[in-house]
Amino acid sequence: MRIAVDVMGGDHGCAVVIGGVKLALQADPRITSLLLVGQEDKIRPALAATGLNDRRTQIVHASEVLTMDDSPVEGIRRKKDSSMVRAIDLVRDAKADAVISPGNTGALVAGSMKLRRLEGVERPAITVRMPSRTGDFVLLDAGANPVCEPQHLAQFAVMGDIYAREILGIAKPRVGVLSNGSEESKGNDLTREAARLCALLDLNFIGYVEGFDLFNDTVDVVVADGFTGNVVLKTAESLSSAMIKMLKAELTANPLRKFGALLSQGAFRSLKRRLDPEVHGGAVLLGLNGNVIKAHGSSRERAIMGAIRVAAEEVQHGLNEIISRQIAVANQRLAGQTATTVSI
């Protein structure tokens, strides 16, 4: 499998991204080719600094860099030789099976539209894996579509169900629509109609879920519009980071607590790993003719390695082929159910 990596988009420079590439190559023999896309005069010193010398790597020169300050759509149009655009083009031209970028999220979503949506898919969705009390759940959309229609959420439910089955290994994922309460009377026009449509599909649909349910092992796939999903994602990431810092401060407040913390340091390390967003390597953009993974802009080596692992899993499972088949079935069931029917 061939994976294109935008090595210029991260906050810590291309040497950190390439360090993650090195870890991934050491860990995964399935990878046949990793295409390092970016400015060659920066990539070569980074290869030397990290000691990466693997025949499976290839440099693809791109003269420009899309920054976090660039307008997503304008940046994609103006910087056609940026590392992000060139990496996406490699997937479009069938020279790579997946693309990974820690760069501008909006630009990655906009640029990935070059890959075109899978047949029958109306909107792609940013899909993130988040920790629950004893396992993980999937949240989508986490930011690609701030404004959605009910049939979009129904399709997100189908794609999330497939992702949870194939990647998380959950045989019968519990699917819920995020709302402000679990009662049927709650929600708004969007969530009520989305819930009605999801109930018509071949899903283990449990109805509405609220914020209290998300981290309590009561749901495996959480469906929301991109505005709400992004707020949930960033709030959860901020809270987990704050909790770790508060816990550390409390555990080092006096000698007795320090001694207790020393005895429990294994448990605290495990908790920190569970709450660390770098563990899963970033988010995936489902619904496109190609595998697109958005790594955190602040990703260090371990997170880049995780993103490459996620890309390899998607390719290995043939996720897009499964989505195409299941979306076609869902669209047939939903045809005529709404004023604006889901297109096939």
PABA-904907 format. One record per residue (C-alpha): residue in one letter; x, y, z. Coordinates in nm, 4 decimals. Example, Ala and Ser with C-alpha at 12.3 -4.5 7.8 and 13.67 -1.06 7.14 Angstrom:
2
ATOM type       c1       c2       c3
ATOM    a   1.2300  -0.4500   0.7800
ATOM    s   1.3670  -0.1060   0.7140
***
This chain:
344
ATOM type       c1       c2       c3
ATOM    m   0.0000   0.0000   0.0000
ATOM    r   0.1144   0.3488  -0.0880
ATOM    i   0.0632   0.6446   0.1460
ATOM    a   0.1303   1.0114   0.0685
ATOM    v   0.2319   1.2266   0.3660
ATOM    d   0.2209   1.6059   0.3664
ATOM    v   0.5361   1.6602   0.5706
ATOM    m   0.5187   2.0419   0.5701
ATOM    g   0.1826   2.1065   0.7364
ATOM    g   0.2581   2.0389   1.1045
ATOM    d   0.3396   2.2847   1.3818
ATOM    h   0.6755   2.1253   1.4670
ATOM    g   0.8426   2.1106   1.1267
ATOM    c   0.8991   1.8327   0.8785
ATOM    a   1.1636   1.6539   1.0893
ATOM    v   0.8971   1.5581   1.3441
ATOM    v   0.6638   1.4301   1.0712
ATOM    i   0.9462   1.2319   0.9141
ATOM    g   1.0328   1.0923   1.2557
ATOM    g   0.6762   0.9591   1.2705
ATOM    v   0.7173   0.8125   0.9224
ATOM    k   1.0274   0.6283   1.0433
ATOM    l   0.8360   0.4782   1.3367
ATOM    a   0.5528   0.3708   1.1069
ATOM    l   0.7851   0.2006   0.8605
ATOM    q   0.9535   0.0130   1.1429
ATOM    a   0.6169  -0.1017   1.2803
ATOM    d   0.4237  -0.1892   0.9641
ATOM    p   0.5622  -0.4145   0.6874
ATOM    r   0.2341  -0.3773   0.4916
ATOM    i   0.3451  -0.0343   0.3717
ATOM    t   0.5141  -0.0654   0.0334
ATOM    s   0.5688   0.3050  -0.0306
ATOM    l   0.5593   0.6266   0.1712
ATOM    l   0.5675   0.9392  -0.0409
ATOM    l   0.7157   1.2357   0.1468
ATOM    v   0.5553   1.5433  -0.0084
ATOM    g   0.7128   1.8816   0.0561
ATOM    q   1.0112   2.1061  -0.0034
ATOM    e   1.3055   1.8834  -0.0906
ATOM    d   1.5660   2.1196   0.0542
ATOM    k   1.4000   2.0763   0.3947
ATOM    i   1.3157   1.7075   0.3637
ATOM    r   1.6699   1.5852   0.2931
ATOM    p   1.8268   1.7400   0.6080
ATOM    a   1.5326   1.6035   0.8095
ATOM    l   1.5949   1.2542   0.6710
ATOM    a   1.9572   1.2788   0.7808
ATOM    a   1.8623   1.4165   1.1234
ATOM    t   1.6129   1.1379   1.1918
ATOM    g   1.8326   0.8656   1.0417
ATOM    l   1.5571   0.7545   0.8055
ATOM    n   1.7061   0.5538   0.5222
ATOM    d   1.4393   0.3209   0.3915
ATOM    r   1.3924   0.2181   0.0287
ATOM    r   1.0172   0.2448   0.0769
ATOM    t   1.0371   0.6253   0.1010
ATOM    q   1.0304   0.8632  -0.1919
ATOM    i   1.0470   1.2426  -0.1990
ATOM    v   0.7839   1.4273  -0.4031
ATOM    h   0.8893   1.7915  -0.4265
ATOM    a   0.6322   2.0647  -0.3659
ATOM    s   0.7523   2.4238  -0.3621
ATOM    e   0.4753   2.5801  -0.1498
ATOM    v   0.3264   2.5329   0.1967
ATOM    l  -0.0346   2.5894   0.3025
ATOM    t  -0.0304   2.7513   0.6462
ATOM    m  -0.2953   2.7721   0.9175
ATOM    d  -0.3397   3.1388   0.8246
ATOM    d  -0.4360   3.0623   0.4638
ATOM    s  -0.8023   3.0783   0.3718
ATOM    p  -0.8969   2.7140   0.2997
ATOM    v  -1.0565   2.7579  -0.0432
ATOM    e  -0.8340   3.0444  -0.1568
ATOM    g  -0.5236   2.8654  -0.0318
ATOM    i  -0.6063   2.5524  -0.2314
ATOM    r  -0.6699   2.7586  -0.5452
ATOM    r  -0.3689   2.9853  -0.5078
ATOM    k  -0.1051   2.7408  -0.3851
ATOM    k  -0.1438   2.4647  -0.6400
ATOM    d   0.2108   2.3409  -0.5764
ATOM    s   0.1674   2.3181  -0.1998
ATOM    s   0.2578   1.9958  -0.0227
ATOM    m  -0.1057   1.9368   0.0757
ATOM    v  -0.2421   1.9804  -0.2777
ATOM    r   0.0314   1.7665  -0.4302
ATOM    a  -0.0325   1.4906  -0.1746
ATOM    i  -0.4056   1.4921  -0.2505
ATOM    d  -0.3296   1.4846  -0.6230
ATOM    l  -0.1264   1.1664  -0.5766
ATOM    v  -0.4404   0.9912  -0.4480
ATOM    r  -0.6554   1.1424  -0.7225
ATOM    d  -0.4100   1.0195  -0.9854
ATOM    a  -0.4003   0.6674  -0.8308
ATOM    k  -0.0336   0.7050  -0.7354
ATOM    a  -0.1178   0.6685  -0.3657
ATOM    d  -0.3909   0.4881  -0.1734
ATOM    a  -0.4192   0.7395   0.1102
ATOM    v  -0.3131   1.0906   0.2077
ATOM    i  -0.2158   1.2171   0.5534
ATOM    s  -0.1789   1.5808   0.6505
ATOM    p  -0.1333   1.7623   0.9821
ATOM    g  -0.2104   2.0903   0.8034
ATOM    n  -0.5040   2.3306   0.7763
ATOM    t  -0.8233   2.1264   0.8334
ATOM    g  -1.0473   2.3470   0.6218
ATOM    a  -0.7993   2.3384   0.3351
ATOM    l  -0.7677   1.9597   0.3576
ATOM    v  -1.1463   1.9174   0.3412
ATOM    a  -1.1746   2.1644   0.0527
ATOM    g  -0.8815   2.0145  -0.1365
ATOM    s  -1.0042   1.6601  -0.0863
ATOM    m  -1.3159   1.7419  -0.2877
ATOM    k  -1.0882   1.6789  -0.5869
ATOM    l  -1.1208   1.3105  -0.5060
ATOM    r  -1.4994   1.3322  -0.5589
ATOM    r  -1.7571   1.1775  -0.3334
ATOM    l  -1.8297   0.8077  -0.3415
ATOM    e  -2.1373   0.7332  -0.5513
ATOM    g  -2.4502   0.8097  -0.3513
ATOM    v  -2.2697   1.0002  -0.0745
ATOM    e  -2.3995   1.3562  -0.0431
ATOM    r  -2.1465   1.4894   0.2093
ATOM    p  -1.8160   1.3540   0.3388
ATOM    a  -1.7800   1.3570   0.7179
ATOM    i  -1.4872   1.4058   0.9532
ATOM    t  -1.4864   1.0999   1.1755
ATOM    v  -1.3032   1.0858   1.5082
ATOM    r  -1.2447   0.8056   1.7548
ATOM    m  -1.2936   0.9113   2.1163
ATOM    p  -1.2416   0.7338   2.4504
ATOM    s  -1.5351   0.6168   2.6588
ATOM    r  -1.5338   0.4665   3.0071
ATOM    t  -1.4012   0.1263   2.9008
ATOM    g  -1.3801   0.1459   2.5213
ATOM    d  -1.4041   0.3931   2.2331
ATOM    f  -1.6826   0.5470   2.0278
ATOM    v  -1.6993   0.7190   1.6890
ATOM    l  -1.8209   1.0777   1.6427
ATOM    l  -1.9186   1.2217   1.3042
ATOM    d  -1.9399   1.4805   1.1594
ATOM    a  -1.6673   1.6574   1.3592
ATOM    g  -1.6395   1.9657   1.1431
ATOM    a  -1.6654   1.9170   0.7665
ATOM    n  -2.0314   2.0280   0.7353
ATOM    p  -2.1455   2.3013   0.9771
ATOM    v  -2.4924   2.3001   0.8189
ATOM    c  -2.6590   1.9665   0.7426
ATOM    e  -2.9892   1.8207   0.6302
ATOM    p  -3.1500   1.5133   0.7891
ATOM    q  -3.0484   1.2780   0.5060
ATOM    h  -2.6851   1.3824   0.5547
ATOM    l  -2.6981   1.2702   0.9167
ATOM    a  -2.8610   0.9433   0.8097
ATOM    q  -2.5709   0.8796   0.5720
ATOM    f  -2.3226   0.9716   0.8461
ATOM    a  -2.4895   0.7039   1.0597
ATOM    v  -2.4299   0.4436   0.7884
ATOM    m  -2.0653   0.5427   0.7431
ATOM    g  -2.0042   0.5562   1.1175
ATOM    d  -2.1612   0.2129   1.1623
ATOM    i  -1.9253   0.0698   0.8992
ATOM    y  -1.6223   0.2374   1.0567
ATOM    a  -1.7098   0.1051   1.4033
ATOM    r  -1.7543  -0.2485   1.2677
ATOM    e  -1.4464  -0.2579   1.0471
ATOM    i  -1.1948  -0.0530   1.2443
ATOM    l  -1.3139  -0.0755   1.6061
ATOM    g  -1.4258  -0.4369   1.5662
ATOM    i  -1.7730  -0.3836   1.7179
ATOM    a  -2.0075  -0.6476   1.5770
ATOM    k  -2.3309  -0.4501   1.6174
ATOM    p  -2.2551  -0.0839   1.6903
ATOM    r  -2.5131   0.1174   1.8817
ATOM    v  -2.5918   0.4272   1.6761
ATOM    g  -2.7428   0.7443   1.8214
ATOM    v  -2.8244   1.0989   1.7101
ATOM    l  -2.6775   1.3638   1.9400
ATOM    s  -2.9452   1.5806   2.0997
ATOM    n  -3.0159   1.7838   2.4128
ATOM    g  -3.1926   1.4926   2.5792
ATOM    s  -3.2824   1.1300   2.5223
ATOM    e  -3.6615   1.1831   2.5110
ATOM    e  -3.8297   1.1846   2.1685
ATOM    s  -3.9757   1.5284   2.2419
ATOM    k  -3.6250   1.6786   2.2616
ATOM    g  -3.4087   1.8046   1.9777
ATOM    n  -3.4934   2.0273   1.6825
ATOM    d  -3.6298   1.9746   1.3322
ATOM    l  -3.2926   1.8437   1.2106
ATOM    t  -3.2411   1.5861   1.4850
ATOM    r  -3.6038   1.4704   1.4884
ATOM    e  -3.6118   1.4040   1.1148
ATOM    a  -3.2616   1.2520   1.1185
ATOM    a  -3.3689   1.0128   1.3939
ATOM    r  -3.6775   0.9125   1.1950
ATOM    l  -3.4651   0.8345   0.8897
ATOM    c  -3.2026   0.6419   1.0891
ATOM    a  -3.4794   0.4232   1.2331
ATOM    l  -3.5648   0.3138   0.8769
ATOM    l  -3.2129   0.1860   0.8097
ATOM    d  -3.0472  -0.1452   0.8852
ATOM    l  -2.8740  -0.0099   1.1955
ATOM    n  -2.8738  -0.0854   1.5649
ATOM    f  -3.0299   0.2566   1.6171
ATOM    i  -3.0921   0.3526   1.9805
ATOM    g  -3.2461   0.6978   1.9210
ATOM    y  -3.1258   1.0178   2.0810
ATOM    v  -2.8134   1.0364   2.2943
ATOM    e  -2.7130   1.3361   2.5020
ATOM    g  -2.3770   1.4637   2.6196
ATOM    f  -2.4008   1.2649   2.9429
ATOM    d  -2.4195   0.9392   2.7428
ATOM    l  -2.1105   0.9884   2.5277
ATOM    f  -1.8416   0.8779   2.7714
ATOM    n  -2.0518   0.6238   2.9616
ATOM    d  -2.0281   0.3238   2.7263
ATOM    t  -2.3888   0.3652   2.6104
ATOM    v  -2.3266   0.4372   2.2409
ATOM    d  -2.0708   0.3386   1.9744
ATOM    v  -2.1538   0.5815   1.6909
ATOM    v  -2.2623   0.9399   1.7621
ATOM    v  -2.4108   1.1357   1.4720
ATOM    a  -2.4250   1.5167   1.4607
ATOM    d  -2.3961   1.8101   1.2236
ATOM    g  -2.0413   1.9365   1.1799
ATOM    f  -2.0902   2.2473   1.3951
ATOM    t  -2.2145   2.0522   1.6977
ATOM    g  -1.9686   1.7679   1.6482
ATOM    n  -1.6715   2.0026   1.6315
ATOM    v  -1.7786   2.1762   1.9523
ATOM    v  -1.8048   1.8366   2.1258
ATOM    l  -1.4624   1.7280   1.9982
ATOM    k  -1.2752   2.0413   2.1015
ATOM    t  -1.4526   2.0632   2.4366
ATOM    a  -1.3637   1.7017   2.5149
ATOM    e  -0.9992   1.7504   2.4134
ATOM    s  -0.9736   2.0673   2.6237
ATOM    l  -1.1364   1.9005   2.9241
ATOM    s  -0.9098   1.5945   2.9113
ATOM    s  -0.6006   1.8158   2.8926
ATOM    a  -0.7240   2.0294   3.1847
ATOM    m  -0.8056   1.7199   3.3921
ATOM    i  -0.4545   1.5807   3.3496
ATOM    k  -0.3019   1.9132   3.4556
ATOM    m  -0.5359   1.9516   3.7547
ATOM    l  -0.4689   1.5942   3.8635
ATOM    k  -0.0941   1.6481   3.8409
ATOM    a  -0.1189   1.9668   4.0466
ATOM    e  -0.3254   1.7975   4.3174
ATOM    l  -0.0991   1.4919   4.3340
ATOM    t   0.2118   1.7044   4.3866
ATOM    a   0.0558   1.9463   4.6382
ATOM    n   0.2319   1.7931   4.9428
ATOM    p   0.4777   1.5106   5.0256
ATOM    l   0.2059   1.2654   5.1322
ATOM    r   0.0192   1.3049   4.8033
ATOM    k   0.3464   1.2708   4.6108
ATOM    f   0.4101   0.9399   4.7844
ATOM    g   0.0584   0.8182   4.6986
ATOM    a   0.1059   0.9315   4.3398
ATOM    l   0.4304   0.7368   4.3185
ATOM    l   0.2485   0.4188   4.4188
ATOM    s  -0.0219   0.4828   4.1570
ATOM    q   0.1933   0.6096   3.8732
ATOM    g   0.1157   0.3073   3.6520
ATOM    a  -0.2578   0.3789   3.6717
ATOM    f  -0.2041   0.7473   3.6013
ATOM    r   0.0109   0.6717   3.2971
ATOM    s  -0.2630   0.4435   3.1633
ATOM    l  -0.5245   0.7145   3.2184
ATOM    k  -0.3098   0.9717   3.0396
ATOM    r  -0.2722   0.7387   2.7402
ATOM    r  -0.6494   0.6804   2.7288
ATOM    l  -0.7152   1.0558   2.7190
ATOM    d  -0.4335   1.1416   2.4770
ATOM    p  -0.5781   1.2433   2.1359
ATOM    e  -0.2479   1.1436   1.9718
ATOM    v  -0.3150   0.7749   2.0422
ATOM    h  -0.5455   0.7399   1.7415
ATOM    g  -0.3435   0.9647   1.5107
ATOM    g  -0.6195   1.2044   1.4077
ATOM    a  -0.9455   1.2027   1.2170
ATOM    v  -1.0567   1.0419   0.8905
ATOM    l  -1.2642   1.2001   0.6170
ATOM    l  -1.5186   0.9369   0.5119
ATOM    g  -1.7226   0.9377   0.1918
ATOM    l  -1.4600   1.0173  -0.0708
ATOM    n  -1.2910   0.8225  -0.3510
ATOM    g  -0.9737   0.7985  -0.1514
ATOM    n  -0.8563   0.7681   0.2076
ATOM    v  -0.7917   1.1024   0.3772
ATOM    i  -0.6551   1.1299   0.7315
ATOM    k  -0.6226   1.4593   0.9180
ATOM    a  -0.3531   1.4458   1.1835
ATOM    h  -0.3436   1.7063   1.4593
ATOM    g  -0.1437   2.0152   1.3687
ATOM    s   0.0517   1.9684   1.6921
ATOM    s   0.1227   1.6014   1.6175
ATOM    r   0.4491   1.4607   1.7374
ATOM    e   0.6149   1.1464   1.6003
ATOM    r   0.3848   0.9004   1.7758
ATOM    a   0.0718   1.0709   1.6427
ATOM    i   0.2031   1.0674   1.2853
ATOM    m   0.2793   0.6984   1.3231
ATOM    g  -0.0795   0.6507   1.4439
ATOM    a  -0.2207   0.8387   1.1465
ATOM    i  -0.0236   0.6172   0.9086
ATOM    r  -0.1535   0.3103   1.0911
ATOM    v  -0.5124   0.4371   1.0519
ATOM    a  -0.4551   0.4910   0.6797
ATOM    a  -0.3175   0.1393   0.6415
ATOM    e  -0.6195  -0.0070   0.8249
ATOM    e  -0.8635   0.1789   0.5985
ATOM    v  -0.6910   0.0555   0.2857
ATOM    q  -0.6618  -0.3002   0.4152
ATOM    h  -1.0310  -0.3198   0.5093
ATOM    g  -1.1483  -0.1729   0.1775
ATOM    l  -1.3585   0.0748   0.3717
ATOM    n  -1.4656   0.2812   0.0722
ATOM    e  -1.5966  -0.0193  -0.1192
ATOM    i  -1.8088  -0.1199   0.1812
ATOM    i  -1.9400   0.2353   0.2223
ATOM    s  -2.0394   0.2521  -0.1457
ATOM    r  -2.2413  -0.0698  -0.1181
ATOM    q  -2.4132   0.0185   0.2077
ATOM    i  -2.4929   0.3759   0.1070
ATOM    a  -2.6634   0.2452  -0.2084
ATOM    v  -2.8838   0.0183   0.0072
ATOM    a  -2.9581   0.3033   0.2500
ATOM    n  -3.0495   0.5412  -0.0318
ATOM    q  -3.2997   0.2905  -0.1696
ATOM    r  -3.4649   0.2649   0.1713
ATOM    l  -3.4759   0.6417   0.2156
ATOM    a  -3.5963   0.7263  -0.1353
ATOM    g  -3.9201   0.9203  -0.1120
ATOM    q  -3.9002   0.9531   0.2667
ATOM    t  -3.8122   1.3235   0.2671
ATOM    a  -3.9031   1.6251   0.0615
ATOM    t  -3.5427   1.6364  -0.0579
ATOM    t  -3.4633   1.2697  -0.1158
ATOM    v  -3.1196   1.1220  -0.0810
ATOM    s  -2.9696   1.0972  -0.4270
ATOM    i  -2.8473   0.7633  -0.5619
***
